[in-house]
């Protein structure tokens, strides 16, 4: 599927923070995305399969600095960089705009999916 192919390409980039592989796929949400109008806030609400960043498990869901493990999105972004900036890096590395892809796949900027 297109989603799996996109996930595989993103995962192959390696962790955007540490550069390591293997890494996990983080569905960007809240924080800088909410500030830019791409999500509505709360964890995992309004995420798109296109708006993903590759990060190692230690800063994704395990470890003291895990974005989805209790450290929190704002704290994580203050420490490592914003998800918006990392999504732009991912777009540059892949050669296509992940924000345009999210819209193509039915995501609206206010975080709702088109019906």
Buried (B, 14 or more C-beta within 10 A) or exposed (E): EEEEEBBEBBBEBBBBBEEEEEBBBBBBBBBBBBEBEBBBEEEEEBBBBBBBBBBBBBBBBEEEBBBBBEBBBBEBBEEBBBBBBBBBBBBEBBEBBBBEBBBEBEBBEEBEEEE
